[in-house]
Amino acid sequence: MKAKIIITPKKAVVDPQGKAVQRALEQLGYQGSEAVHVGHYLEIETTGDPETARQQLDHACHKFLSNPVIEDYRLELSDS
Amino acid sequence: MKAKIIITPKKAVVDPQGKAVQRALEQLGYQGSEAVHVGHYLEIETTGDPETARQQLDHACHKFLSNPVIEDYRLELSDS
């Protein structure tokens, strides 16, 4: 079983890394970008009961994988 | 239109950040994790022709958003 966690800065939070990527894209000649958000991606290969895994990973996301003050996270569990 | 880019270390590459997260999960009492991979996630709000956007972003991914020697990337374009 695979857990995929996407952690992104909240929309209201200044995202200097996103701004830097946006500027770099513009300098590369790509004019179409309106906004860029940069976050983290975690892939966790896990075993055991899916419901327990989800609860524990949700707890871990909230407690130490993300900073809930400035970041949102999305947790998905899939079989492959 | 939204482009989502997931950049992960190649499986053969040592991933110290992933190892650190795995150890931290174990210390938190979560024993189910077999492997953890930590990567980046980029969300780019973009306009214009989807096919052109895909080509340009693919080029950008290859050229400066990821390091093709040690990282893989996955690019998805969606309407929302």
N, CA and C atoms of all chains as a GROMACS GRO file, in nm:
protein
  480
    1MET      N    1   0.085  -0.119   0.000
    1MET     CA    2   0.000   0.000   0.000
    1MET      C    3   0.088   0.125   0.000
    2LYS      N    4   0.045   0.226  -0.071
    2LYS     CA    5   0.126   0.346  -0.083
    2LYS      C    6   0.047   0.468  -0.034
    3ALA      N    7   0.109   0.545   0.053
    3ALA     CA    8   0.046   0.670   0.097
    3ALA      C    9   0.117   0.785   0.028
    4LYS      N   10   0.038   0.873  -0.033
    4LYS     CA   11   0.096   0.989  -0.098
    4LYS      C   12   0.051   1.114  -0.024
    5ILE      N   13   0.147   1.194   0.015
    5ILE     CA   14   0.114   1.314   0.092
    5ILE      C   15   0.168   1.434   0.018
    6ILE      N   16   0.079   1.528  -0.008
    6ILE     CA   17   0.120   1.653  -0.074
    6ILE      C   18   0.104   1.767   0.025
    7ILE      N   19   0.213   1.837   0.050
    7ILE     CA   20   0.211   1.948   0.146
    7ILE      C   21   0.236   2.077   0.068
    8THR      N   22   0.142   2.169   0.075
    8THR     CA   23   0.158   2.295   0.001
    8THR      C   24   0.140   2.413   0.097
    9PRO      N   25   0.206   2.525   0.066
    9PRO     CA   26   0.182   2.644   0.150
    9PRO      C   27   0.038   2.691   0.134
   10LYS      N   28  -0.020   2.742   0.240
   10LYS     CA   29  -0.156   2.797   0.230
   10LYS      C   30  -0.155   2.914   0.132
   11LYS      N   31  -0.270   2.935   0.065
   11LYS     CA   32  -0.276   3.040  -0.038
   11LYS      C   33  -0.240   3.177   0.016
   12ALA      N   34  -0.276   3.203   0.141
   12ALA     CA   35  -0.256   3.337   0.197
   12ALA      C   36  -0.110   3.362   0.238
   13VAL      N   37  -0.030   3.255   0.237
   13VAL     CA   38   0.108   3.266   0.285
   13VAL      C   39   0.202   3.303   0.169
   14VAL      N   40   0.294   3.393   0.194
   14VAL     CA   41   0.393   3.431   0.093
   14VAL      C   42   0.479   3.308   0.060
   15ASP      N   43   0.499   3.284  -0.069
   15ASP     CA   44   0.572   3.165  -0.113
   15ASP      C   45   0.690   3.209  -0.200
   16PRO      N   46   0.802   3.246  -0.136
   16PRO     CA   47   0.916   3.299  -0.212
   16PRO      C   48   0.973   3.197  -0.311
   17GLN      N   49   0.969   3.069  -0.275
   17GLN     CA   50   1.020   2.966  -0.365
   17GLN      C   51   0.935   2.961  -0.493
   18GLY      N   52   0.803   2.971  -0.475
   18GLY     CA   53   0.712   2.974  -0.589
   18GLY      C   54   0.738   3.094  -0.678
   19LYS      N   55   0.759   3.210  -0.615
   19LYS     CA   56   0.788   3.332  -0.691
   19LYS      C   57   0.917   3.316  -0.770
   20ALA      N   58   1.017   3.255  -0.709
   20ALA     CA   59   1.146   3.236  -0.776
   20ALA      C   60   1.130   3.146  -0.898
   21VAL      N   61   1.052   3.038  -0.882
   21VAL     CA   62   1.029   2.948  -0.995
   21VAL      C   63   0.954   3.020  -1.106
   22GLN      N   64   0.854   3.101  -1.066
   22GLN     CA   65   0.776   3.175  -1.166
   22GLN      C   66   0.866   3.269  -1.248
   23ARG      N   67   0.952   3.342  -1.177
   23ARG     CA   68   1.044   3.433  -1.246
   23ARG      C   69   1.139   3.356  -1.338
   24ALA      N   70   1.187   3.242  -1.290
   24ALA     CA   71   1.279   3.161  -1.370
   24ALA      C   72   1.209   3.110  -1.496
   25LEU      N   73   1.081   3.069  -1.482
   25LEU     CA   74   1.005   3.023  -1.599
   25LEU      C   75   0.992   3.136  -1.700
   26GLU      N   76   0.963   3.257  -1.650
   26GLU     CA   77   0.949   3.372  -1.740
   26GLU      C   78   1.080   3.399  -1.814
   27GLN      N   79   1.191   3.390  -1.740
   27GLN     CA   80   1.320   3.415  -1.803
   27GLN      C   81   1.358   3.307  -1.904
   28LEU      N   82   1.301   3.188  -1.885
   28LEU     CA   83   1.325   3.080  -1.982
   28LEU      C   84   1.238   3.098  -2.106
   29GLY      N   85   1.148   3.197  -2.103
   29GLY     CA   86   1.064   3.223  -2.219
   29GLY      C   87   0.924   3.168  -2.208
   30TYR      N   88   0.890   3.113  -2.089
   30TYR     CA   89   0.755   3.060  -2.071
   30TYR      C   90   0.668   3.165  -2.002
   31GLN      N   91   0.579   3.227  -2.082
   31GLN     CA   92   0.503   3.342  -2.033
   31GLN      C   93   0.368   3.305  -1.972
   32GLY      N   94   0.328   3.180  -1.984
   32GLY     CA   95   0.190   3.144  -1.946
   32GLY      C   96   0.162   3.126  -1.799
   33SER      N   97   0.264   3.132  -1.712
   33SER     CA   98   0.237   3.098  -1.573
   33SER      C   99   0.179   3.216  -1.496
   34GLU      N  100   0.068   3.193  -1.427
   34GLU     CA  101   0.005   3.299  -1.348
   34GLU      C  102   0.045   3.292  -1.202
   35ALA      N  103   0.064   3.172  -1.153
   35ALA     CA  104   0.104   3.155  -1.014
   35ALA      C  105   0.173   3.021  -1.001
   36VAL      N  106   0.271   3.016  -0.914
   36VAL     CA  107   0.342   2.890  -0.889
   36VAL      C  108   0.345   2.866  -0.738
   37HIS      N  109   0.310   2.746  -0.698
   37HIS     CA  110   0.320   2.710  -0.557
   37HIS      C  111   0.414   2.591  -0.546
   38VAL      N  112   0.507   2.601  -0.455
   38VAL     CA  113   0.604   2.492  -0.437
   38VAL      C  114   0.580   2.427  -0.302
   39GLY      N  115   0.568   2.297  -0.303
   39GLY     CA  116   0.547   2.225  -0.178
   39GLY      C  117   0.629   2.098  -0.173
   40HIS      N  118   0.591   2.010  -0.082
   40HIS     CA  119   0.662   1.884  -0.067
   40HIS      C  120   0.572   1.768  -0.106
   41TYR      N  121   0.638   1.661  -0.144
   41TYR     CA  122   0.567   1.539  -0.179
   41TYR      C  123   0.631   1.423  -0.104
   42LEU      N  124   0.551   1.346  -0.034
   42LEU     CA  125   0.603   1.229   0.037
   42LEU      C  126   0.531   1.105  -0.009
   43GLU      N  127   0.608   1.000  -0.033
   43GLU     CA  128   0.550   0.873  -0.071
   43GLU      C  129   0.593   0.773   0.035
   44ILE      N  130   0.497   0.713   0.101
   44ILE     CA  131   0.529   0.620   0.210
   44ILE      C  132   0.475   0.482   0.175
   45GLU      N  133   0.564   0.386   0.164
   45GLU     CA  134   0.521   0.248   0.142
   45GLU      C  135   0.489   0.189   0.277
   46THR      N  136   0.368   0.140   0.291
   46THR     CA  137   0.321   0.101   0.423
   46THR      C  138   0.248  -0.032   0.420
   47THR      N  139   0.243  -0.095   0.535
   47THR     CA  140   0.170  -0.222   0.545
   47THR      C  141   0.064  -0.207   0.654
   48GLY      N  142  -0.019  -0.309   0.669
   48GLY     CA  143  -0.117  -0.310   0.776
   48GLY      C  144  -0.253  -0.259   0.732
   49ASP      N  145  -0.339  -0.240   0.830
   49ASP     CA  146  -0.477  -0.201   0.805
   49ASP      C  147  -0.484  -0.059   0.747
   50PRO      N  148  -0.553  -0.040   0.632
   50PRO     CA  149  -0.558   0.092   0.569
   50PRO      C  150  -0.616   0.200   0.660
   51GLU      N  151  -0.719   0.166   0.736
   51GLU     CA  152  -0.785   0.269   0.818
   51GLU      C  153  -0.692   0.316   0.931
   52THR      N  154  -0.621   0.219   0.993
   52THR     CA  155  -0.526   0.253   1.098
   52THR      C  156  -0.411   0.337   1.040
   53ALA      N  157  -0.362   0.292   0.922
   53ALA     CA  158  -0.253   0.365   0.857
   53ALA      C  159  -0.295   0.508   0.829
   54ARG      N  160  -0.417   0.525   0.778
   54ARG     CA  161  -0.464   0.659   0.747
   54ARG      C  162  -0.467   0.747   0.872
   55GLN      N  163  -0.522   0.691   0.980
   55GLN     CA  164  -0.531   0.769   1.105
   55GLN      C  165  -0.392   0.808   1.156
   56GLN      N  166  -0.300   0.711   1.154
   56GLN     CA  167  -0.167   0.740   1.206
   56GLN      C  168  -0.092   0.839   1.119
   57LEU      N  169  -0.107   0.824   0.986
   57LEU     CA  170  -0.037   0.916   0.896
   57LEU      C  171  -0.099   1.056   0.904
   58ASP      N  172  -0.230   1.061   0.922
   58ASP     CA  173  -0.296   1.190   0.936
   58ASP      C  174  -0.243   1.262   1.059
   59HIS      N  175  -0.227   1.185   1.165
   59HIS     CA  176  -0.173   1.238   1.289
   59HIS      C  177  -0.029   1.287   1.268
   60ALA      N  178   0.050   1.205   1.198
   60ALA     CA  179   0.190   1.241   1.171
   60ALA      C  180   0.198   1.367   1.085
   61CYS      N  181   0.110   1.376   0.984
   61CYS     CA  182   0.107   1.495   0.898
   61CYS      C  183   0.083   1.619   0.981
   62HIS      N  184  -0.015   1.607   1.071
   62HIS     CA  185  -0.053   1.722   1.151
   62HIS      C  186   0.055   1.757   1.252
   63LYS      N  187   0.120   1.653   1.304
   63LYS     CA  188   0.213   1.675   1.414
   63LYS      C  189   0.352   1.716   1.368
   64PHE      N  190   0.406   1.649   1.263
   64PHE     CA  191   0.543   1.687   1.228
   64PHE      C  192   0.577   1.691   1.080
   65LEU      N  193   0.494   1.633   0.994
   65LEU     CA  194   0.530   1.638   0.852
   65LEU      C  195   0.496   1.773   0.790
   66SER      N  196   0.389   1.836   0.838
   66SER     CA  197   0.356   1.969   0.786
   66SER      C  198   0.348   2.067   0.903
   67ASN      N  199   0.352   2.194   0.870
   67ASN     CA  200   0.330   2.298   0.969
   67ASN      C  201   0.189   2.353   0.946
   68PRO      N  202   0.092   2.311   1.029
   68PRO     CA  203  -0.048   2.344   1.001
   68PRO      C  204  -0.079   2.494   1.004
   69VAL      N  205   0.012   2.573   1.059
   69VAL     CA  206  -0.011   2.718   1.062
   69VAL      C  207   0.001   2.776   0.921
   70ILE      N  208   0.100   2.729   0.846
   70ILE     CA  209   0.124   2.788   0.714
   70ILE      C  210   0.107   2.690   0.598
   71GLU      N  211   0.081   2.563   0.629
   71GLU     CA  212   0.073   2.464   0.521
   71GLU      C  213  -0.055   2.381   0.528
   72ASP      N  214  -0.100   2.341   0.410
   72ASP     CA  215  -0.209   2.244   0.399
   72ASP      C  216  -0.150   2.111   0.356
   73TYR      N  217  -0.216   2.002   0.393
   73TYR     CA  218  -0.170   1.874   0.340
   73TYR      C  219  -0.287   1.794   0.286
   74ARG      N  220  -0.252   1.702   0.195
   74ARG     CA  221  -0.351   1.614   0.134
   74ARG      C  222  -0.293   1.474   0.142
   75LEU      N  223  -0.370   1.384   0.199
   75LEU     CA  224  -0.323   1.246   0.219
   75LEU      C  225  -0.408   1.152   0.136
   76GLU      N  226  -0.341   1.071   0.053
   76GLU     CA  227  -0.413   0.972  -0.030
   76GLU      C  228  -0.351   0.836  -0.009
   77LEU      N  229  -0.435   0.735   0.008
   77LEU     CA  230  -0.384   0.598   0.018
   77LEU      C  231  -0.427   0.521  -0.106
   78SER      N  232  -0.332   0.451  -0.167
   78SER     CA  233  -0.368   0.372  -0.284
   78SER      C  234  -0.300   0.236  -0.275
   79ASP      N  235  -0.351   0.139  -0.352
   79ASP     CA  236  -0.298   0.003  -0.344
   79ASP      C  237  -0.166  -0.015  -0.415
   80SER      N  238  -0.142   0.066  -0.518
   80SER     CA  239  -0.019   0.046  -0.596
   80SER      C  240   0.088   0.145  -0.554
   81MET      N  241  -0.612   2.660  -1.613
   81MET     CA  242  -0.552   2.529  -1.624
   81MET      C  243  -0.441   2.516  -1.518
   82LYS      N  244  -0.429   2.395  -1.465
   82LYS     CA  245  -0.331   2.375  -1.358
   82LYS      C  246  -0.234   2.264  -1.396
   83ALA      N  247  -0.106   2.292  -1.384
   83ALA     CA  248  -0.006   2.189  -1.407
   83ALA      C  249   0.046   2.143  -1.272
   84LYS      N  250   0.048   2.013  -1.253
   84LYS     CA  251   0.100   1.958  -1.128
   84LYS      C  252   0.225   1.877  -1.160
   85ILE      N  253   0.332   1.910  -1.094
   85ILE     CA  254   0.459   1.843  -1.120
   85ILE      C  255   0.508   1.779  -0.990
   86ILE      N  256   0.533   1.651  -0.998
   86ILE     CA  257   0.587   1.579  -0.882
   86ILE      C  258   0.728   1.534  -0.915
   87ILE      N  259   0.822   1.577  -0.834
   87ILE     CA  260   0.963   1.542  -0.856
   87ILE      C  261   1.008   1.454  -0.741
   88THR      N  262   1.054   1.334  -0.772
   88THR     CA  263   1.098   1.241  -0.668
   88THR      C  264   1.239   1.192  -0.698
   89PRO      N  265   1.315   1.157  -0.594
   89PRO     CA  266   1.447   1.099  -0.619
   89PRO      C  267   1.430   0.963  -0.687
   90LYS      N  268   1.520   0.930  -0.778
   90LYS     CA  269   1.517   0.797  -0.840
   90LYS      C  270   1.536   0.691  -0.732
   91LYS      N  271   1.475   0.574  -0.756
   91LYS     CA  272   1.478   0.467  -0.655
   91LYS      C  273   1.621   0.428  -0.616
   92ALA      N  274   1.713   0.434  -0.711
   92ALA     CA  275   1.850   0.388  -0.684
   92ALA      C  276   1.932   0.490  -0.606
   93VAL      N  277   1.877   0.611  -0.590
   93VAL     CA  278   1.952   0.718  -0.526
   93VAL      C  279   1.925   0.718  -0.376
   94VAL      N  280   2.028   0.738  -0.298
   94VAL     CA  281   2.013   0.746  -0.152
   94VAL      C  282   1.927   0.868  -0.118
   95ASP      N  283   1.829   0.848  -0.030
   95ASP     CA  284   1.736   0.957   0.002
   95ASP      C  285   1.741   0.983   0.153
   96PRO      N  286   1.839   1.062   0.200
   96PRO     CA  287   1.855   1.080   0.345
   96PRO      C  288   1.733   1.145   0.411
   97GLN      N  289   1.665   1.234   0.334
   97GLN     CA  290   1.547   1.299   0.389
   97GLN      C  291   1.436   1.196   0.414
   98GLY      N  292   1.423   1.104   0.320
   98GLY     CA  293   1.324   0.996   0.334
   98GLY      C  294   1.357   0.908   0.454
   99LYS      N  295   1.485   0.875   0.469
   99LYS     CA  296   1.527   0.792   0.583
   99LYS      C  297   1.498   0.864   0.715
  100ALA      N  298   1.521   0.994   0.718
  100ALA     CA  299   1.496   1.071   0.840
  100ALA      C  300   1.348   1.070   0.875
  101VAL      N  301   1.263   1.086   0.773
  101VAL     CA  302   1.118   1.085   0.797
  101VAL      C  303   1.076   0.947   0.846
  102GLN      N  304   1.134   0.842   0.785
  102GLN     CA  305   1.098   0.706   0.826
  102GLN      C  306   1.134   0.681   0.973
  103ARG      N  307   1.254   0.725   1.011
  103ARG     CA  308   1.295   0.708   1.151
  103ARG      C  309   1.205   0.787   1.244
  104ALA      N  310   1.170   0.907   1.202
  104ALA     CA  311   1.084   0.991   1.286
  104ALA      C  312   0.946   0.927   1.302
  105LEU      N  313   0.895   0.868   1.195
  105LEU     CA  314   0.765   0.799   1.203
  105LEU      C  315   0.774   0.683   1.301
  106GLU      N  316   0.884   0.609   1.295
  106GLU     CA  317   0.901   0.496   1.387
  106GLU      C  318   0.906   0.543   1.531
  107GLN      N  319   0.976   0.653   1.553
  107GLN     CA  320   0.985   0.706   1.690
  107GLN      C  321   0.852   0.759   1.740
  108LEU      N  322   0.768   0.800   1.646
  108LEU     CA  323   0.634   0.846   1.683
  108LEU      C  324   0.541   0.728   1.713
  109GLY      N  325   0.590   0.606   1.690
  109GLY     CA  326   0.508   0.490   1.719
  109GLY      C  327   0.441   0.429   1.599
  110TYR      N  328   0.474   0.480   1.477
  110TYR     CA  329   0.413   0.427   1.357
  110TYR      C  330   0.509   0.328   1.294
  111GLN      N  331   0.479   0.198   1.309
  111GLN     CA  332   0.573   0.093   1.268
  111GLN      C  333   0.551   0.044   1.125
  112GLY      N  334   0.446   0.087   1.061
  112GLY     CA  335   0.407   0.026   0.934
  112GLY      C  336   0.486   0.071   0.811
  113SER      N  337   0.572   0.172   0.823
  113SER     CA  338   0.635   0.224   0.702
  113SER      C  339   0.754   0.140   0.658
  114GLU      N  340   0.756   0.103   0.532
  114GLU     CA  341   0.868   0.022   0.480
  114GLU      C  342   0.969   0.108   0.407
  115ALA      N  343   0.923   0.213   0.342
  115ALA     CA  344   1.014   0.303   0.272
  115ALA      C  345   0.946   0.439   0.259
  116VAL      N  346   1.025   0.543   0.267
  116VAL     CA  347   0.972   0.678   0.252
  116VAL      C  348   1.056   0.751   0.147
  117HIS      N  349   0.989   0.815   0.055
  117HIS     CA  350   1.060   0.895  -0.045
  117HIS      C  351   1.008   1.038  -0.034
  118VAL      N  352   1.101   1.132  -0.027
  118VAL     CA  353   1.062   1.271  -0.015
  118VAL      C  354   1.100   1.345  -0.143
  119GLY      N  355   1.004   1.416  -0.198
  119GLY     CA  356   1.030   1.491  -0.320
  119GLY      C  357   0.967   1.628  -0.316
  120HIS      N  358   0.955   1.688  -0.432
  120HIS     CA  359   0.895   1.821  -0.442
  120HIS      C  360   0.764   1.814  -0.518
  121TYR      N  361   0.680   1.911  -0.489
  121TYR     CA  362   0.554   1.922  -0.560
  121TYR      C  363   0.540   2.066  -0.608
  122LEU      N  364   0.512   2.083  -0.736
  122LEU     CA  365   0.491   2.217  -0.790
  122LEU      C  366   0.354   2.224  -0.854
  123GLU      N  367   0.285   2.333  -0.827
  123GLU     CA  368   0.154   2.357  -0.887
  123GLU      C  369   0.167   2.487  -0.964
  124ILE      N  370   0.145   2.481  -1.095
  124ILE     CA  371   0.161   2.600  -1.178
  124ILE      C  372   0.028   2.633  -1.243
  125GLU      N  373  -0.026   2.751  -1.211
  125GLU     CA  374  -0.149   2.796  -1.277
  125GLU      C  375  -0.108   2.861  -1.408
  126THR      N  376  -0.165   2.810  -1.516
  126THR     CA  377  -0.116   2.850  -1.646
  126THR      C  378  -0.230   2.879  -1.743
  127THR      N  379  -0.200   2.956  -1.845
  127THR     CA  380  -0.300   2.987  -1.947
  127THR      C  381  -0.244   2.944  -2.082
  128GLY      N  382  -0.328   2.955  -2.185
  128GLY     CA  383  -0.281   2.925  -2.320
  128GLY      C  384  -0.312   2.783  -2.362
  129ASP      N  385  -0.256   2.747  -2.475
  129ASP     CA  386  -0.281   2.616  -2.536
  129ASP      C  387  -0.223   2.503  -2.451
  130PRO      N  388  -0.302   2.402  -2.415
  130PRO     CA  389  -0.253   2.294  -2.329
  130PRO      C  390  -0.132   2.221  -2.386
  131GLU      N  391  -0.133   2.196  -2.518
  131GLU     CA  392  -0.023   2.119  -2.577
  131GLU      C  393   0.109   2.197  -2.571
  132THR      N  394   0.100   2.328  -2.600
  132THR     CA  395   0.220   2.413  -2.591
  132THR      C  396   0.268   2.420  -2.446
  133ALA      N  397   0.171   2.439  -2.354
  133ALA     CA  398   0.207   2.447  -2.212
  133ALA      C  399   0.278   2.319  -2.169
  134ARG      N  400   0.224   2.205  -2.212
  134ARG     CA  401   0.285   2.077  -2.173
  134ARG      C  402   0.429   2.067  -2.224
  135GLN      N  403   0.447   2.105  -2.350
  135GLN     CA  404   0.582   2.097  -2.408
  135GLN      C  405   0.680   2.188  -2.335
  136GLN      N  406   0.634   2.311  -2.308
  136GLN     CA  407   0.725   2.407  -2.244
  136GLN      C  408   0.757   2.365  -2.101
  137LEU      N  409   0.653   2.317  -2.029
  137LEU     CA  410   0.676   2.276  -1.891
  137LEU      C  411   0.763   2.150  -1.885
  138ASP      N  412   0.744   2.062  -1.982
  138ASP     CA  413   0.826   1.942  -1.988
  138ASP      C  414   0.972   1.981  -2.005
  139HIS      N  415   0.993   2.078  -2.092
  139HIS     CA  416   1.128   2.128  -2.117
  139HIS      C  417   1.185   2.192  -1.989
  140ALA      N  418   1.101   2.272  -1.921
  140ALA     CA  419   1.144   2.339  -1.798
  140ALA      C  420   1.177   2.236  -1.690
  141CYS      N  421   1.094   2.131  -1.679
  141CYS     CA  422   1.119   2.024  -1.581
  141CYS      C  423   1.254   1.963  -1.606
  142HIS      N  424   1.280   1.935  -1.733
  142HIS     CA  425   1.405   1.867  -1.768
  142HIS      C  426   1.524   1.959  -1.748
  143LYS      N  427   1.502   2.087  -1.777
  143LYS     CA  428   1.616   2.179  -1.779
  143LYS      C  429   1.651   2.236  -1.642
  144PHE      N  430   1.549   2.275  -1.563
  144PHE     CA  431   1.589   2.334  -1.435
  144PHE      C  432   1.500   2.302  -1.315
  145LEU      N  433   1.381   2.248  -1.337
  145LEU     CA  434   1.299   2.217  -1.218
  145LEU      C  435   1.344   2.088  -1.151
  146SER      N  436   1.391   1.993  -1.229
  146SER     CA  437   1.442   1.870  -1.168
  146SER      C  438   1.587   1.848  -1.212
  147ASN      N  439   1.653   1.758  -1.143
  147ASN     CA  440   1.787   1.716  -1.182
  147ASN      C  441   1.773   1.575  -1.241
  148PRO      N  442   1.774   1.564  -1.375
  148PRO     CA  443   1.743   1.435  -1.438
  148PRO      C  444   1.841   1.324  -1.404
  149VAL      N  445   1.957   1.360  -1.350
  149VAL     CA  446   2.054   1.256  -1.314
  149VAL      C  447   2.005   1.177  -1.192
  150ILE      N  448   1.947   1.247  -1.097
  150ILE     CA  449   1.908   1.178  -0.972
  150ILE      C  450   1.758   1.184  -0.944
  151GLU      N  451   1.682   1.255  -1.029
  151GLU     CA  452   1.540   1.270  -0.999
  151GLU      C  453   1.452   1.233  -1.120
  152ASP      N  454   1.332   1.183  -1.088
  152ASP     CA  455   1.229   1.162  -1.189
  152ASP      C  456   1.123   1.269  -1.171
  153TYR      N  457   1.054   1.302  -1.279
  153TYR     CA  458   0.941   1.393  -1.261
  153TYR      C  459   0.818   1.341  -1.334
  154ARG      N  460   0.705   1.385  -1.285
  154ARG     CA  461   0.576   1.347  -1.344
  154ARG      C  462   0.498   1.477  -1.363
  155LEU      N  463   0.453   1.500  -1.484
  155LEU     CA  464   0.382   1.626  -1.517
  155LEU      C  465   0.239   1.593  -1.554
  156GLU      N  466   0.144   1.658  -1.486
  156GLU     CA  467   0.002   1.637  -1.519
  156GLU      C  468  -0.063   1.772  -1.542
  157LEU      N  469  -0.143   1.780  -1.646
  157LEU     CA  470  -0.219   1.903  -1.670
  157LEU      C  471  -0.366   1.874  -1.647
  158SER      N  472  -0.432   1.961  -1.569
  158SER     CA  473  -0.576   1.941  -1.548
  158SER      C  474  -0.647   2.076  -1.558
  159ASP      N  475  -0.778   2.069  -1.578
  159ASP     CA  476  -0.854   2.193  -1.599
  159ASP      C  477  -0.879   2.271  -1.470
  160SER      N  478  -0.886   2.198  -1.358
  160SER     CA  479  -0.921   2.268  -1.233
  160SER      C  480  -0.797   2.298  -1.150
   0.00000   0.00000   0.00000
